[in-house]
């Protein structure tokens, strides 16, 4: 055997041994596998089905302050609904999607992100949130500042006009409180003439055993050339520890209705709402913002631009090291009952999270909704339930 060949064998052996360690240092992976079952019953029709999703995210640490992040969802499909007799996910368009693909550059306190990404401002990241392609920047400090600019999908391809979403957030926090002021703008996402502005302010405070949270948002601008965009909404939350294992709380929701002459459209949020926000049935499981969201965003629960006056009580209890229980009861009224046929709605939800094994949990949730109307027969009561097995890695 020649000396050259011996040297090549040695070098290849060293490379084979070093490559896994090198790759492990540069690439970090995380994700979740879930399998879920659902029962939906609106009083006249019921259906049951199951679905699954494998989510894999990774971060390449390229150099100091330089990284690339990706996230993909594989076989995100309802069982039996795949495009192949061998199951879903055999083709990229059949149950697979790429959620995130962006680069991050960090230089001291300054950070830049470019590419397909998620952004969100407001409590629960609910008031303005979107996942799309664009840029975001942030600056750390005693008063932190962040901003983003995204290019939307131009209303699903129905228009050639560019649709933009942009916002700026200024925040300050200590150990006792955190506060944010943010301003956003959305253009041509819902109509070809849309140009809507949002200003919001929120705060959270920790007062010993009591926690407080509040947010006020105001929307203005144009929905179309002849219809104004409008929204004024308030969210308050107060919770306290009731012993070592229990927490109880109450929430207030208030939103003004749009004018009843049709000159205004009520706004609750900006962006494509990728993250969603369904607090009315949030009892601590991973199921509430999914197939069994009863009213989705609460501030226009009727869908008639009628606003909202709502109260909700909730609680959770840790029953040992492996089991957490939660429940809530909400009462919702339209702020202007002349805008809608709905008088009120009552929503009850209960859920449980059980730790089955390491990094493995079983989630279950049940909810019930009854609605009253001022004319005609009341709609049938709705029952919804879900169960999911989750493995996180």
Secondary structure, DSSP 8 states (H G I E B T S, - for coil): --HHHHHHHHHHHHHHHHHHHHHHHHEEEEEEEEEEEEEEE-SS-EEEEEEEEEEEEEEEEEETTEEEEEEEEEEEEETT--SSTT-S-SSTTTTEEEEEEEEEEEETTEEEEEEEEEEEESGGG-SEEEEEEEEEEEE-SSSEEEEEEEE--HHHHT-SS--EEEEEEEEEE-SSEEEEEEEEEEESSSSTT-EEEEEEEEEEEEETTEEEEEEEEEEEEESSSSSEEEEEEEEEEEEEE-SSSEEEEEEEEEE----TTTTEEE---BS--SS---GGG-SSSS-TTTTT-SSSSGGGTTSSS--EEEEEEEEEEE-SSSEEEEEEEEEEE-SSGGG-SEEEEEEEEEEEEEEEETTEEEEEEEEEEEEEESSS-----EEEEEEEEEEE-
